[in-house]
Amino acid sequence: MNDNDVSQWFGEYLDAFAACGRGEGNPTSLLAYYGVPLLLATDDGFVALTSEDLVVAAAKQQIDAMRAANYDHSDVLDSEVTVLNATSAIYRGEFSRARRDGAEISRLTVSYLVTYGPVGHRISVLAVHSR
């Protein structure tokens, strides 16, 4: 695993996630990027999503909120990849979510543990930073 591969793969994930947020993609398509189990950590709590159905349901909840806010795209304000070993890296990114007119919906910083296994790269842990 190297930082260029992770950054390129992560860019593809962001494009797929944005398409879902605009209503142009199906949340199930994100299973090509999320590992199962997927560990989620936020200020609201920690959860282990142990099935594809649970991962898709969590993604759909986020996507529904984005669609309700008239989401169009996310800008990467800052990012960093730290390769941990041959099978894992941490991608840390600060993002600005925006509407079609460019108005900012929200900002967030997230750290992702990206792992590499038999099916390729997957996000295994998603941790949203406190503001």
Beta strands, then each sheet from edge to edge (+ up, - down):
strand 1: 34-42
strand 2: 45-49
strand 3: 71-85
strand 4: 88-99
strand 5: 104-117
strand 6: 120-128
sheet 1: 2+ 1- 6- 5+ 4- 3+
end
